[in-house]
């Protein structure tokens, strides 16, 4: 009961942020919870201390048989401040089967990388890899192949680095999809207070 009351107070206090969270199909707590998960998930934690900002997606739904797709909505932060909302879509063709939901966070190394992401419509090229963090397993997966190591999600040292000013981490929420590529993801951006 207290947790529910605090959640309502958080949404009420945040006003426009709460309305934006409902528009995004989530709650303000969903974004905070996802940020907390990545802050305690292995090497992604250190990126909060050395990045200019980040985009966080509490739930990206992905599925497919031969042609697959993914969609998610998120928030963009610069130096800890919520500056706008983002939407991601991805279409992929190739051998894949199953469906899953996952969390995703994109760290921006500097203002130039953030500006590139928020300039309008941004797309990851096929050469972009994500570090996949799983409970019990961590690894790097991308269009060039995959590597993995057994570990706990909290202590995973998965080797994430910036590539062209951005670092991407994903965490599977459940399902059977075996692919964690982010190449071809397209993003739109709407600044706070934008129309």
Backbone as JSON Lines, residues from 0, in Angstrom:
{"i":0,"aa":"X","n":[0.82,-1.19,0.0],"ca":[0.0,0.0,0.0],"c":[0.87,1.26,0.0]}
{"i":1,"aa":"X","n":[1.87,1.32,0.9],"ca":[2.75,2.48,0.95],"c":[3.49,2.68,-0.37]}
{"i":2,"aa":"X","n":[3.99,1.57,-0.95],"ca":[4.71,1.66,-2.22],"c":[3.8,2.24,-3.31]}
{"i":3,"aa":"X","n":[2.56,1.79,-3.34],"ca":[1.61,2.28,-4.34],"c":[1.32,3.76,-4.12]}
{"i":4,"aa":"X","n":[1.17,4.17,-2.85],"ca":[0.91,5.57,-2.53],"c":[2.11,6.43,-2.94]}
{"i":5,"aa":"X","n":[3.34,5.95,-2.68],"ca":[4.53,6.69,-3.08],"c":[4.6,6.8,-4.59]}
{"i":6,"aa":"X","n":[4.25,5.74,-5.3],"ca":[4.26,5.77,-6.77],"c":[3.29,6.83,-7.27]}
{"i":7,"aa":"X","n":[2.07,6.89,-6.68],"ca":[1.1,7.91,-7.08],"c":[1.63,9.3,-6.76]}
{"i":8,"aa":"X","n":[2.27,9.46,-5.57],"ca":[2.83,10.76,-5.21],"c":[3.93,11.15,-6.18]}
{"i":9,"aa":"X","n":[4.79,10.21,-6.55],"ca":[5.87,10.5,-7.5],"c":[5.29,11.0,-8.8]}
{"i":10,"aa":"X","n":[4.26,10.31,-9.31],"ca":[3.66,10.73,-10.58],"c":[2.97,12.08,-10.42]}
{"i":11,"aa":"X","n":[2.3,12.31,-9.28],"ca":[1.62,13.57,-9.05],"c":[2.62,14.71,-8.91]}
{"i":12,"aa":"X","n":[3.67,14.48,-8.14],"ca":[4.69,15.51,-7.92],"c":[5.4,15.85,-9.22]}
{"i":13,"aa":"X","n":[5.67,14.82,-10.03],"ca":[6.43,15.07,-11.24],"c":[5.62,15.77,-12.31]}
{"i":14,"aa":"X","n":[4.3,15.82,-12.18],"ca":[3.45,16.56,-13.11],"c":[3.65,16.16,-14.55]}
{"i":15,"aa":"X","n":[4.33,17.03,-15.31],"ca":[4.54,16.8,-16.74],"c":[5.32,15.52,-16.98]}
{"i":16,"aa":"X","n":[6.29,15.21,-16.1],"ca":[7.05,13.97,-16.26],"c":[6.14,12.76,-16.15]}
{"i":17,"aa":"X","n":[5.2,12.79,-15.2],"ca":[4.25,11.69,-15.05],"c":[3.36,11.55,-16.27]}
{"i":18,"aa":"X","n":[2.89,12.68,-16.8],"ca":[2.06,12.63,-18.0],"c":[2.85,12.08,-19.18]}
{"i":19,"aa":"X","n":[4.12,12.5,-19.3],"ca":[4.97,12.0,-20.37],"c":[5.2,10.5,-20.22]}
{"i":20,"aa":"X","n":[5.4,10.05,-18.96],"ca":[5.61,8.62,-18.71],"c":[4.38,7.83,-19.13]}
{"i":21,"aa":"X","n":[3.18,8.35,-18.8],"ca":[1.96,7.65,-19.21],"c":[1.84,7.67,-20.73]}
{"i":22,"aa":"X","n":[2.22,8.78,-21.39],"ca":[2.18,8.85,-22.84],"c":[3.12,7.83,-23.45]}
{"i":23,"aa":"X","n":[4.25,7.59,-22.8],"ca":[5.22,6.62,-23.29],"c":[4.79,5.19,-23.0]}
{"i":24,"aa":"X","n":[3.69,5.01,-22.28],"ca":[3.21,3.67,-22.0],"c":[3.88,3.06,-20.77]}
{"i":25,"aa":"X","n":[4.48,3.86,-19.93],"ca":[5.14,3.35,-18.75],"c":[4.89,4.26,-17.57]}
{"i":26,"aa":"X","n":[5.54,3.99,-16.49],"ca":[5.44,4.84,-15.32],"c":[6.81,5.46,-15.06]}
{"i":27,"aa":"X","n":[6.79,6.54,-14.29],"ca":[8.07,7.18,-13.95],"c":[8.97,6.18,-13.24]}
{"i":28,"aa":"X","n":[8.4,5.28,-12.42],"ca":[9.2,4.28,-11.7],"c":[9.87,3.31,-12.66]}
{"i":29,"aa":"X","n":[9.22,3.01,-13.78],"ca":[9.79,2.08,-14.76],"c":[11.14,2.59,-15.27]}
{"i":30,"aa":"X","n":[11.25,3.88,-15.52],"ca":[12.5,4.46,-15.99],"c":[13.54,4.44,-14.88]}
{"i":31,"aa":"X","n":[13.16,4.85,-13.67],"ca":[14.08,4.84,-12.54],"c":[14.54,3.43,-12.22]}
{"i":32,"aa":"X","n":[13.61,2.48,-12.26],"ca":[13.97,1.08,-11.97],"c":[14.98,0.57,-12.99]}
{"i":33,"aa":"X","n":[14.78,0.89,-14.27],"ca":[15.69,0.44,-15.32],"c":[17.07,1.07,-15.14]}
{"i":34,"aa":"X","n":[17.12,2.34,-14.82],"ca":[18.39,3.01,-14.57],"c":[19.11,2.34,-13.4]}
{"i":35,"aa":"X","n":[18.36,2.04,-12.33],"ca":[18.96,1.37,-11.17],"c":[19.52,0.0,-11.54]}
{"i":36,"aa":"X","n":[18.81,-0.74,-12.4],"ca":[19.27,-2.06,-12.82],"c":[20.62,-1.94,-13.54]}
{"i":37,"aa":"X","n":[20.72,-0.98,-14.46],"ca":[21.98,-0.81,-15.19],"c":[23.09,-0.24,-14.3]}
{"i":38,"aa":"X","n":[22.74,0.55,-13.29],"ca":[23.75,1.07,-12.36],"c":[24.39,-0.06,-11.55]}
{"i":39,"aa":"X","n":[23.66,-1.15,-11.37],"ca":[24.2,-2.25,-10.57],"c":[24.55,-3.47,-11.43]}
{"i":40,"aa":"X","n":[24.58,-3.32,-12.74],"ca":[24.81,-4.46,-13.64],"c":[26.2,-4.41,-14.26]}
{"i":41,"aa":"X","n":[27.17,-4.88,-13.53],"ca":[28.51,-5.03,-14.08],"c":[29.11,-3.75,-14.6]}
{"i":42,"aa":"X","n":[29.74,-3.85,-15.76],"ca":[30.51,-2.74,-16.28],"c":[29.67,-1.55,-16.73]}
{"i":43,"aa":"X","n":[28.38,-1.75,-16.98],"ca":[27.55,-0.6,-17.38],"c":[27.51,0.44,-16.26]}
{"i":44,"aa":"X","n":[27.69,0.04,-15.02],"ca":[27.65,0.96,-13.89],"c":[28.66,2.09,-14.03]}
{"i":45,"aa":"X","n":[29.85,1.79,-14.49],"ca":[30.9,2.81,-14.58],"c":[30.58,3.89,-15.62]}
{"i":46,"aa":"X","n":[29.73,3.56,-16.59],"ca":[29.4,4.53,-17.63],"c":[28.57,5.7,-17.08]}
{"i":47,"aa":"X","n":[27.85,5.48,-15.99],"ca":[27.08,6.58,-15.4],"c":[28.01,7.68,-14.89]}
{"i":48,"aa":"X","n":[29.23,7.31,-14.51],"ca":[30.19,8.29,-13.99],"c":[30.99,9.0,-15.06]}
{"i":49,"aa":"X","n":[31.11,8.41,-16.27],"ca":[31.97,9.03,-17.27],"c":[31.26,9.36,-18.57]}
{"i":50,"aa":"X","n":[29.92,9.35,-18.57],"ca":[29.2,9.7,-19.8],"c":[28.6,11.1,-19.68]}
{"i":51,"aa":"X","n":[28.35,11.72,-20.81],"ca":[27.69,13.02,-20.84],"c":[26.19,12.85,-20.59]}
{"i":52,"aa":"X","n":[25.64,11.73,-21.07],"ca":[24.22,11.46,-20.92],"c":[23.9,10.06,-21.37]}
{"i":53,"aa":"X","n":[22.6,9.75,-21.41],"ca":[22.19,8.41,-21.82],"c":[20.71,8.42,-22.23]}
{"i":54,"aa":"X","n":[20.35,7.42,-23.0],"ca":[18.95,7.16,-23.36],"c":[18.6,5.8,-22.77]}
{"i":55,"aa":"X","n":[17.49,5.71,-22.08],"ca":[17.11,4.46,-21.41],"c":[15.74,4.0,-21.92]}
{"i":56,"aa":"X","n":[15.66,2.7,-22.2],"ca":[14.44,2.06,-22.69],"c":[14.07,0.94,-21.72]}
{"i":57,"aa":"X","n":[13.01,1.12,-20.91],"ca":[12.62,0.1,-19.93],"c":[12.17,-1.21,-20.56]}
{"i":58,"aa":"X","n":[11.56,-1.15,-21.74],"ca":[11.09,-2.38,-22.36],"c":[11.05,-2.22,-23.87]}
{"i":59,"aa":"X","n":[11.88,-3.01,-24.55],"ca":[11.87,-3.07,-26.0],"c":[11.33,-4.45,-26.35]}
{"i":60,"aa":"X","n":[10.26,-4.48,-27.12],"ca":[9.68,-5.75,-27.54],"c":[10.27,-6.14,-28.88]}
{"i":61,"aa":"X","n":[10.69,-7.41,-29.0],"ca":[11.33,-7.88,-30.22],"c":[10.79,-9.26,-30.55]}
{"i":62,"aa":"X","n":[10.53,-9.49,-31.82],"ca":[10.05,-10.8,-32.22],"c":[10.21,-11.01,-33.7]}
{"i":63,"aa":"X","n":[10.13,-12.27,-34.13],"ca":[10.22,-12.54,-35.55],"c":[10.44,-14.0,-35.84]}
{"i":64,"aa":"X","n":[10.28,-14.34,-37.11],"ca":[10.59,-15.68,-37.59],"c":[11.7,-15.57,-38.62]}
{"i":65,"aa":"X","n":[11.42,-14.98,-39.76],"ca":[12.47,-14.69,-40.74],"c":[12.67,-13.18,-40.81]}
{"i":66,"aa":"X","n":[11.57,-12.43,-40.83],"ca":[11.61,-10.98,-40.76],"c":[11.24,-10.62,-39.33]}
{"i":67,"aa":"X","n":[12.1,-9.86,-38.68],"ca":[11.85,-9.51,-37.28],"c":[11.71,-8.02,-37.11]}
{"i":68,"aa":"X","n":[11.26,-7.64,-35.95],"ca":[11.1,-6.23,-35.64],"c":[11.22,-5.99,-34.16]}
{"i":69,"aa":"X","n":[11.45,-4.75,-33.8],"ca":[11.54,-4.34,-32.39],"c":[11.02,-2.93,-32.27]}
{"i":70,"aa":"X","n":[10.46,-2.61,-31.1],"ca":[9.97,-1.26,-30.84],"c":[10.07,-0.98,-29.35]}
{"i":71,"aa":"X","n":[10.42,0.24,-29.02],"ca":[10.46,0.66,-27.63],"c":[10.44,2.16,-27.5]}
{"i":72,"aa":"X","n":[10.03,2.64,-26.34],"ca":[10.03,4.07,-26.06],"c":[10.92,4.32,-24.85]}
{"i":73,"aa":"X","n":[11.54,5.48,-24.8],"ca":[12.46,5.76,-23.72],"c":[12.59,7.23,-23.42]}
{"i":74,"aa":"X","n":[13.54,7.52,-22.55],"ca":[13.85,8.89,-22.14],"c":[15.32,9.17,-22.39]}
{"i":75,"aa":"X","n":[15.62,10.42,-22.66],"ca":[17.0,10.86,-22.87],"c":[17.38,11.81,-21.74]}
{"i":76,"aa":"X","n":[18.56,11.56,-21.17],"ca":[19.08,12.37,-20.07],"c":[20.43,12.96,-20.47]}
{"i":77,"aa":"X","n":[20.65,14.22,-20.09],"ca":[21.95,14.88,-20.26],"c":[22.38,15.35,-18.89]}
{"i":78,"aa":"X","n":[23.54,14.9,-18.45],"ca":[24.1,15.25,-17.15],"c":[23.07,15.09,-16.03]}
{"i":79,"aa":"X","n":[22.32,13.96,-16.09],"ca":[21.34,13.62,-15.06],"c":[19.98,14.25,-15.21]}
{"i":80,"aa":"X","n":[19.79,15.12,-16.18],"ca":[18.51,15.82,-16.36],"c":[17.75,15.24,-17.55]}
{"i":81,"aa":"X","n":[16.45,14.97,-17.35],"ca":[15.59,14.46,-18.42],"c":[15.38,15.59,-19.45]}
{"i":82,"aa":"X","n":[15.88,15.38,-20.68],"ca":[15.79,16.43,-21.71],"c":[14.81,16.1,-22.83]}
{"i":83,"aa":"X","n":[14.33,14.84,-22.89],"ca":[13.39,14.51,-23.96],"c":[13.04,13.03,-23.97]}
{"i":84,"aa":"X","n":[12.15,12.7,-24.89],"ca":[11.67,11.34,-25.06],"c":[12.1,10.81,-26.43]}
{"i":85,"aa":"X","n":[12.26,9.51,-26.51],"ca":[12.72,8.89,-27.75],"c":[11.91,7.65,-28.04]}
{"i":86,"aa":"X","n":[11.86,7.31,-29.31],"ca":[11.18,6.1,-29.76],"c":[12.13,5.36,-30.68]}
{"i":87,"aa":"X","n":[12.15,4.01,-30.55],"ca":[13.06,3.19,-31.35],"c":[12.27,2.15,-32.12]}
{"i":88,"aa":"X","n":[12.64,1.95,-33.39],"ca":[12.09,0.86,-34.19],"c":[13.26,0.16,-34.89]}
{"i":89,"aa":"X","n":[13.07,-1.11,-35.18],"ca":[14.11,-1.89,-35.86],"c":[13.43,-2.97,-36.68]}
{"i":90,"aa":"X","n":[13.87,-3.13,-37.92],"ca":[13.42,-4.23,-38.77],"c":[14.66,-5.0,-39.19]}
{"i":91,"aa":"X","n":[14.6,-6.32,-39.09],"ca":[15.75,-7.13,-39.47],"c":[15.28,-8.33,-40.28]}
{"i":92,"aa":"X","n":[16.15,-8.79,-41.17],"ca":[15.87,-9.95,-42.0],"c":[17.01,-10.94,-41.79]}
{"i":93,"aa":"X","n":[16.69,-12.2,-41.63],"ca":[17.72,-13.21,-41.43],"c":[17.2,-14.31,-40.54]}
{"i":94,"aa":"X","n":[18.05,-15.26,-40.24],"ca":[17.68,-16.4,-39.43],"c":[17.45,-15.96,-37.99]}
{"i":95,"aa":"X","n":[16.21,-16.02,-37.55],"ca":[15.85,-15.68,-36.18],"c":[14.52,-16.33,-35.87]}
{"i":96,"aa":"X","n":[14.29,-16.67,-34.65],"ca":[13.02,-17.24,-34.23],"c":[12.81,-16.93,-32.77]}
{"i":97,"aa":"X","n":[11.6,-16.55,-32.43],"ca":[11.26,-16.3,-31.04],"c":[10.85,-14.87,-30.79]}
{"i":98,"aa":"X","n":[10.74,-14.56,-29.54],"ca":[10.36,-13.22,-29.13],"c":[10.9,-12.95,-27.75]}
{"i":99,"aa":"X","n":[11.1,-11.69,-27.45],"ca":[11.61,-11.32,-26.13],"c":[11.33,-9.86,-25.87]}
{"i":100,"aa":"X","n":[11.5,-9.5,-24.63],"ca":[11.51,-8.1,-24.22],"c":[12.85,-7.87,-23.53]}
{"i":101,"aa":"X","n":[13.41,-6.72,-23.77],"ca":[14.69,-6.42,-23.13],"c":[14.76,-4.94,-22.78]}
{"i":102,"aa":"X","n":[15.63,-4.64,-21.84],"ca":[15.94,-3.26,-21.48],"c":[17.16,-2.84,-22.28]}
{"i":103,"aa":"X","n":[17.24,-1.55,-22.58],"ca":[18.4,-1.06,-23.32],"c":[18.78,0.31,-22.81]}
{"i":104,"aa":"X","n":[20.1,0.55,-22.76],"ca":[20.6,1.88,-22.41],"c":[21.72,2.24,-23.39]}
{"i":105,"aa":"X","n":[21.72,3.47,-23.83],"ca":[22.74,3.99,-24.74],"c":[23.43,5.14,-24.01]}
{"i":106,"aa":"X","n":[24.73,5.01,-23.8],"ca":[25.5,6.07,-23.15],"c":[26.15,6.95,-24.22]}
{"i":107,"aa":"X","n":[26.16,8.26,-23.97],"ca":[26.78,9.22,-24.87],"c":[28.06,9.72,-24.2]}
{"i":108,"aa":"X","n":[29.18,9.51,-24.87],"ca":[30.48,9.85,-24.3],"c":[30.65,11.35,-24.09]}
{"i":109,"aa":"X","n":[30.07,12.14,-24.99],"ca":[30.24,13.59,-24.93],"c":[29.02,14.28,-25.55]}
{"i":110,"aa":"X","n":[29.02,15.6,-25.5],"ca":[27.88,16.38,-26.02],"c":[27.7,16.15,-27.51]}
{"i":111,"aa":"X","n":[28.77,15.99,-28.26],"ca":[28.67,15.77,-29.71],"c":[27.89,14.48,-30.01]}
{"i":112,"aa":"X","n":[28.15,13.42,-29.26],"ca":[27.42,12.16,-29.46],"c":[25.95,12.33,-29.1]}
{"i":113,"aa":"X","n":[25.66,13.03,-28.0],"ca":[24.27,13.3,-27.62],"c":[23.58,14.13,-28.69]}
{"i":114,"aa":"X","n":[24.24,15.17,-29.18],"ca":[23.66,16.02,-30.22],"c":[23.36,15.23,-31.48]}
{"i":115,"aa":"X","n":[24.24,14.31,-31.84],"ca":[24.0,13.47,-33.02],"c":[22.74,12.64,-32.82]}
{"i":116,"aa":"X","n":[22.57,12.05,-31.64],"ca":[21.41,11.21,-31.34],"c":[20.12,12.02,-31.34]}
{"i":117,"aa":"X","n":[20.16,13.24,-30.79],"ca":[18.95,14.04,-30.62],"c":[18.68,14.99,-31.79]}
{"i":118,"aa":"X","n":[19.47,14.91,-32.85],"ca":[19.33,15.85,-33.97],"c":[18.08,15.62,-34.83]}
{"i":119,"aa":"X","n":[17.37,14.58,-34.59],"ca":[16.18,14.27,-35.4],"c":[16.04,12.77,-35.51]}
{"i":120,"aa":"X","n":[16.21,12.26,-36.7],"ca":[16.14,10.82,-36.89],"c":[17.55,10.26,-36.95]}
{"i":121,"aa":"X","n":[17.86,9.38,-36.0],"ca":[19.19,8.79,-35.88],"c":[19.06,7.29,-36.09]}
{"i":122,"aa":"X","n":[20.07,6.67,-36.72],"ca":[20.06,5.23,-36.96],"c":[21.43,4.64,-36.68]}
{"i":123,"aa":"X","n":[21.45,3.5,-35.97],"ca":[22.69,2.77,-35.78],"c":[23.04,2.03,-37.05]}
{"i":124,"aa":"X","n":[24.32,2.1,-37.45],"ca":[24.81,1.34,-38.59],"c":[24.94,-0.14,-38.23]}
{"i":125,"aa":"X","n":[25.16,-0.96,-39.23],"ca":[25.27,-2.4,-39.04],"c":[26.49,-2.79,-38.21]}
{"i":126,"aa":"X","n":[27.46,-1.87,-38.06],"ca":[28.69,-2.2,-37.34],"c":[28.61,-1.93,-35.83]}
{"i":127,"aa":"X","n":[27.45,-1.55,-35.32],"ca":[27.32,-1.24,-33.9],"c":[26.97,-2.51,-33.13]}
{"i":128,"aa":"X","n":[27.69,-2.75,-32.04],"ca":[27.46,-3.9,-31.17],"c":[26.89,-3.45,-29.84]}
{"i":129,"aa":"X","n":[26.17,-4.36,-29.18],"ca":[25.67,-4.11,-27.83],"c":[26.31,-5.12,-26.9]}
{"i":130,"aa":"X","n":[26.52,-4.71,-25.67],"ca":[26.94,-5.64,-24.64],"c":[25.66,-6.18,-24.01]}
{"i":131,"aa":"X","n":[25.46,-7.48,-24.1],"ca":[24.27,-8.13,-23.55],"c":[24.55,-8.61,-22.15]}
{"i":132,"aa":"X","n":[23.75,-8.15,-21.2],"ca":[23.92,-8.55,-19.8],"c":[22.74,-9.43,-19.43]}
{"i":133,"aa":"X","n":[23.01,-10.63,-18.95],"ca":[21.97,-11.55,-18.5],"c":[22.28,-11.97,-17.08]}
{"i":134,"aa":"X","n":[21.27,-12.34,-16.37],"ca":[21.49,-12.92,-15.05],"c":[22.19,-14.26,-15.25]}
{"i":135,"aa":"X","n":[23.43,-14.34,-14.81],"ca":[24.2,-15.56,-14.96],"c":[25.09,-15.58,-16.18]}
{"i":136,"aa":"X","n":[24.84,-14.71,-17.15],"ca":[25.64,-14.72,-18.38],"c":[25.81,-13.29,-18.86]}
{"i":137,"aa":"X","n":[27.0,-12.96,-19.36],"ca":[27.2,-11.68,-20.02],"c":[27.99,-11.93,-21.27]}
{"i":138,"aa":"X","n":[27.82,-11.06,-22.24],"ca":[28.56,-11.26,-23.48],"c":[28.37,-10.11,-24.42]}
{"i":139,"aa":"X","n":[29.05,-10.17,-25.53],"ca":[28.94,-9.16,-26.56],"c":[28.35,-9.81,-27.79]}
{"i":140,"aa":"X","n":[27.3,-9.2,-28.32],"ca":[26.66,-9.77,-29.49],"c":[26.47,-8.68,-30.53]}
{"i":141,"aa":"X","n":[26.69,-9.02,-31.77],"ca":[26.52,-8.03,-32.84],"c":[26.51,-8.69,-34.18]}
{"i":142,"aa":"X","n":[26.6,-7.89,-35.21],"ca":[26.52,-8.42,-36.57],"c":[27.76,-9.2,-36.95]}
{"i":143,"aa":"X","n":[28.83,-9.08,-36.17],"ca":[30.07,-9.8,-36.5],"c":[30.23,-11.07,-35.7]}
{"i":144,"aa":"X","n":[29.24,-11.43,-34.89],"ca":[29.34,-12.65,-34.11],"c":[29.05,-12.38,-32.66]}
{"i":145,"aa":"X","n":[29.3,-13.38,-31.81],"ca":[28.98,-13.22,-30.4],"c":[30.04,-13.9,-29.55]}
{"i":146,"aa":"X","n":[30.24,-13.33,-28.36],"ca":[31.1,-13.95,-27.37],"c":[30.35,-13.92,-26.06]}
{"i":147,"aa":"X","n":[30.69,-14.78,-25.13],"ca":[29.99,-14.77,-23.86],"c":[30.82,-15.37,-22.75]}
{"i":148,"aa":"X","n":[30.48,-14.99,-21.5],"ca":[31.12,-15.56,-20.34],"c":[30.07,-15.74,-19.26]}
{"i":149,"aa":"X","n":[30.25,-16.75,-18.42],"ca":[29.33,-16.95,-17.31],"c":[29.73,-16.04,-16.17]}
{"i":150,"aa":"X","n":[28.75,-15.43,-15.53],"ca":[28.99,-14.53,-14.42],"c":[27.65,-14.14,-13.86]}
{"i":151,"aa":"X","n":[27.62,-13.38,-12.77],"ca":[26.37,-12.82,-12.3],"c":[26.19,-11.48,-12.97]}
{"i":152,"aa":"X","n":[24.93,-11.06,-13.17],"ca":[24.67,-9.78,-13.82],"c":[25.29,-8.63,-13.05]}
{"i":153,"aa":"X","n":[25.25,-8.7,-11.74],"ca":[25.79,-7.61,-10.92],"c":[27.29,-7.48,-11.07]}
{"i":154,"aa":"X","n":[27.99,-8.58,-11.21],"ca":[29.45,-8.54,-11.26],"c":[30.02,-8.76,-12.65]}
{"i":155,"aa":"X","n":[29.19,-8.71,-13.67],"ca":[29.65,-9.0,-15.03],"c":[30.65,-7.96,-15.48]}
{"i":156,"aa":"X","n":[31.79,-8.4,-15.97],"ca":[32.79,-7.53,-16.56],"c":[32.77,-7.82,-18.05]}
{"i":157,"aa":"X","n":[31.88,-7.17,-18.75],"ca":[31.59,-7.56,-20.12],"c":[32.34,-6.77,-21.17]}
{"i":158,"aa":"X","n":[33.19,-5.84,-20.78],"ca":[34.06,-5.19,-21.73],"c":[33.43,-4.11,-22.59]}
{"i":159,"aa":"X","n":[32.4,-3.44,-22.11],"ca":[31.77,-2.38,-22.89],"c":[32.69,-1.21,-23.1]}
{"i":160,"aa":"X","n":[32.69,-0.66,-24.32],"ca":[33.5,0.52,-24.64],"c":[32.69,1.43,-25.54]}
{"i":161,"aa":"X","n":[33.12,2.69,-25.63],"ca":[32.47,3.63,-26.54],"c":[32.9,3.32,-27.97]}
{"i":162,"aa":"X","n":[31.95,3.41,-28.88],"ca":[32.22,3.27,-30.31],"c":[31.53,4.45,-30.99]}
{"i":163,"aa":"X","n":[32.31,5.31,-31.63],"ca":[31.79,6.53,-32.25],"c":[30.99,7.35,-31.24]}
{"i":164,"aa":"X","n":[31.49,7.4,-30.0],"ca":[30.89,8.24,-28.96],"c":[29.71,7.63,-28.23]}
{"i":165,"aa":"X","n":[29.37,6.36,-28.53],"ca":[28.23,5.73,-27.87],"c":[28.58,4.32,-27.42]}
{"i":166,"aa":"X","n":[27.95,3.91,-26.3],"ca":[28.09,2.54,-25.8],"c":[26.69,2.02,-25.51]}
{"i":167,"aa":"X","n":[26.39,0.8,-25.95],"ca":[25.05,0.25,-25.84],"c":[25.08,-1.01,-24.98]}
{"i":168,"aa":"X","n":[24.15,-1.09,-24.02],"ca":[23.98,-2.27,-23.19],"c":[22.52,-2.72,-23.27]}
{"i":169,"aa":"X","n":[22.32,-4.02,-23.32],"ca":[20.97,-4.58,-23.29],"c":[20.9,-5.61,-22.18]}
{"i":170,"aa":"X","n":[19.68,-5.81,-21.66],"ca":[19.45,-6.84,-20.65],"c":[18.13,-7.52,-20.96]}
{"i":171,"aa":"X","n":[18.2,-8.81,-21.25],"ca":[17.02,-9.58,-21.62],"c":[16.08,-9.69,-20.42]}
{"i":172,"aa":"X","n":[14.78,-9.49,-20.69],"ca":[13.77,-9.63,-19.65],"c":[13.13,-11.02,-19.68]}
{"i":173,"aa":"X","n":[13.24,-11.72,-20.81],"ca":[12.67,-13.06,-20.91],"c":[12.43,-13.41,-22.36]}
{"i":174,"aa":"X","n":[12.25,-14.67,-22.68],"ca":[11.96,-15.08,-24.04],"c":[13.06,-15.96,-24.6]}
{"i":175,"aa":"X","n":[12.97,-16.21,-25.91],"ca":[13.88,-17.17,-26.53],"c":[14.72,-16.58,-27.65]}
{"i":176,"aa":"X","n":[14.68,-15.29,-27.89],"ca":[15.45,-14.68,-28.96],"c":[16.94,-14.8,-28.63]}
{"i":177,"aa":"X","n":[17.74,-15.19,-29.61],"ca":[19.17,-15.4,-29.36],"c":[20.02,-14.3,-29.98]}
{"i":178,"aa":"X","n":[19.42,-13.25,-30.46],"ca":[20.13,-12.19,-31.17],"c":[20.04,-10.89,-30.37]}
{"i":179,"aa":"X","n":[21.14,-10.18,-30.19],"ca":[21.14,-8.92,-29.45],"c":[21.75,-7.81,-30.29]}
{"i":180,"aa":"X","n":[21.54,-7.83,-31.59],"ca":[22.1,-6.79,-32.45],"c":[21.3,-5.51,-32.33]}
{"i":181,"aa":"X","n":[21.97,-4.39,-32.46],"ca":[21.31,-3.09,-32.44],"c":[21.47,-2.37,-33.78]}
{"i":182,"aa":"X","n":[22.25,-2.94,-34.69],"ca":[22.41,-2.35,-36.02],"c":[21.05,-2.22,-36.68]}
{"i":183,"aa":"X","n":[20.79,-1.07,-37.28],"ca":[19.51,-0.83,-37.95],"c":[18.45,-0.23,-37.04]}
{"i":184,"aa":"X","n":[18.74,-0.07,-35.76],"ca":[17.77,0.59,-34.88],"c":[17.66,2.05,-35.3]}
{"i":185,"aa":"X","n":[16.43,2.54,-35.43],"ca":[16.17,3.93,-35.81],"c":[15.48,4.62,-34.64]}
{"i":186,"aa":"X","n":[15.9,5.85,-34.37],"ca":[15.4,6.59,-33.22],"c":[14.83,7.94,-33.64]}
{"i":187,"aa":"X","n":[13.74,8.32,-33.01],"ca":[13.23,9.69,-33.13],"c":[13.36,10.33,-31.76]}
{"i":188,"aa":"X","n":[13.37,11.65,-31.72],"ca":[13.57,12.37,-30.46],"c":[12.6,13.53,-30.37]}
{"i":189,"aa":"X","n":[12.02,13.69,-29.18],"ca":[11.12,14.8,-28.91],"c":[11.6,15.48,-27.62]}
{"i":190,"aa":"X","n":[12.09,16.74,-27.71],"ca":[12.59,17.41,-26.5],"c":[11.47,17.67,-25.49]}
{"i":191,"aa":"X","n":[11.83,17.76,-24.21],"ca":[10.87,18.12,-23.18],"c":[10.26,19.46,-23.54]}
{"i":192,"aa":"X","n":[8.95,19.54,-23.48],"ca":[8.27,20.77,-23.84],"c":[8.08,20.94,-25.34]}
{"i":193,"aa":"X","n":[8.6,20.01,-26.16],"ca":[8.44,20.07,-27.62],"c":[7.05,19.61,-28.02]}
{"i":194,"aa":"X","n":[6.68,19.95,-29.23],"ca":[5.35,19.56,-29.7],"c":[5.41,18.37,-30.62]}
